[in-house]
Amino acid sequence: MKAVLIYSGGMDSTVLLYKYRKEIKLAVTFTYGARQDEEQTACAKENCKLLGIEHLIIPLEFMGKYFRSSILKGGDDVPHGSYNDENMKSTVVPFRNGIMLSIAAGLAESRELDTVLIANHAGDHTIYPDCRPEFIEAMGSAVNAGTFAGIKIVSPFCDITKRDIALIGKEEGVPFEKTYSCYEGRHSHCGVCGTCVERKEALEGFDPTEYEK
């Protein structure tokens, strides 16, 4: 496998970066006007440098300008609580993964790579339509049919929990302090938004994160 990784700098995609570091030939970070763009991009840069993996940053300003989501700058307040809460649907950035997968597939074919890696997981399925297995499978079929090389989309964490991912990361020696999750985008994790709550639960027992609450 010669892969391009969609790499946010968050916990899940960083575990994927370390687990498949020998197969990943390019990591791409998309900035799109999210509150956490700066913090996550800094983490992505640092981890790619540590592993010697080429890193691209591609801006998608149109998403922040035209799309609606509470995690985008200028959007509604970020909701607090669990991902099981109904108000967490406001954190969805419409078709974000569809857009990113399409661009990554073009990069893969341009670089003569054969795979796009994405770090969606089972905990995303309730809230995020473009993280669900049926979406990844459908996009995989479209990308495979729409490229001369038959590019594949591979989602190794699609059927496992964030806790499972954290344990894999622990085995791989992932520096979790060099990852960022918070939807508020502050220097320290807020500790109360949905992704902070999920991060706390996943990393329980070996969490180096500084939380405000």
N, C-alpha and C positions, 0 to 999 in steps of 0.2 A: 504494500500500500504506500502510495506517495500522496500525501494529503495536504489540503489547505484547511486550517481550523478557523472557524468563526469564534473569535476570542474577545470577550468583553473585558477581561481582567477581574471578573467575579470568581467566586469560589468554585462553581461547577466547571466552568471552562478552563480554569487553571489546573484543576485535577486532570482534566482531559489532556491539557498541554503536557503535563509531566508524565502521564501514563503512556502517551503515544509520541513522546519527544523524538524517538528515532525515526518515526514514519512521517512526522509533520515537517514539511518543507517550507511552509509559509503560514504565518498567523495573521489574520486581518481583523482589525478593530474598527467598528463603525461608530462614528459619533453622529448623533441625530437630535441634539438639543435636550437630552435627558439631564436631570439635575445631577446625576452621578457621573456624567461623562468624564470630567476632569480627573476625579479620583480613580475611576476604573482604568482610564487610559494610562495613567501614571503607573499603576500596578502592572498592566499588560506590557508596557515598555520594559519595566524592570525584570519581569520573569523571562521575557524573550531574550533579553541581553544575558541573563544568567545562564540560559540554556543554549545560547548561540543560534537561535532560530530567527530567520528573517521576519520582520514585522512591518506590516503596512497599516496606516491609519487612513480610512476613507471617510470623508465627511458627507453626511446625507442631510443637509440643512433643510431640505424641503419637508422632511417629516416633522421637525420641530415647528416649522412655519404653518403647515397646513393640517396636520393631524391633531387629534384631541386625546389627551391622556393626563392623568394627575401626576405622572412621573416626569412630564416634560416641563421645562422652565416656563413659567407663566401660566401653568395649568392650575386646576383646583388643588386644594390641600391634599397632601398624601394621606390616605386613611391609615389608621393604626389598628393593630389586632392580628388575627389569624387569617390565612388564606381561605379558610372556610367561610368567612364573613362575606355577605353579599356585596358590601361596598368595595371590596377588593377588585371588582370588575373595572373600576375607574383607572386601575394601573395598567390596563391593557393598552399597548400601542398597536393600532390596527394593522394586521398583516406584516408586522415587523420581520418575523422570521422568513416569510415568503420573499420579501424584498432582499434580505441579506443572503438567503440561500441562492437566489438567482444570480446575484453579483458574484458570490463565491464560486458558483459553478462556472461562470465566465472566466474568472481568474484561473481556476483549475485547468480549464482547457487551454487557456493562453500560455500557461506555464508547463504544459504537458504533464500535469498531475492527473490522478485518476479518482480522487475521493474528496468529498467535502465532509468534514467532521463538525457536528453540532452537539451541544451539551444539555439539551432539554432533558427533563427527568419526570418521573411519575407524579411528583408533587405538583407539577405545573398543569396537569391535565384538567383539573376542575375549572380553573379560571381562564387559561390561555388556549384558545382554539388552535393556534399555530404551533403548539407544542405537543399536540396529541398524536398518538401513533398513526391514526388514519391520515392525518395531514402530512406527516413526514413520509409515509409510504406513497401518498399521491404525488408529492413534490419529487420524491425520488424517481418515480416513473416518468414524470415530465422531464426532469433534468437528464435522465438516461436517454430518453427518446430525442431530446433536443440538442444533444451534443454529438459530434462525430466520434469522440472517444468513449461515449457511453459512461459519462461521469456518474459515480455512485454517491448517494448521501448516506452516511453512516452515523447512527445515533446510539452510541454504546450504553448510555444511561437512561434510555427511554422508558424502561420498565423497572427501574430501581428508585429508591427513595434518596432524598438528600443526605440522610444519615449514612446510607450505604456509600454514597459518593465521598462523604467525609472520611469514612474508614478506609476507602481505597486511597484517598489522598494522604492519609497518615502513613500507610504502608509505603507510598511512593516518595515520602519525604517532602511533601508540598509545604512551603512556607506560608501558612494561612494568614500570617500577619501581613503578607504582601498581596492580599486579595481584598476586594472591596465589594460590599453588597448594598449598602443603605440607599433607599429611594430618596431620602432627604438631601443627599449629596454633601453633607457636612464632612469636615475632616475626621471627626470621630463618628462612629455609627450611633444613630439615635437610640437604637435598642427597642423601639416600639412599633416601627412600620412592619408590614407583613414580611418583607424579606429579612429584616433583622431578627424577628421572632423565629422564623424558620432557620436562620443561620445559628442562633443560640441553641436550638434543639438539636441541630445536626452535629455541632461541634462540642456538645456537652462532654466535659471531662478532659478536653485538650484544646480549649478555645483561647487563643491569644488576643482576641479582639477587645479593643477599648470601646465600651458602650457608655452613652450618656445616662441611660436609665436601665 
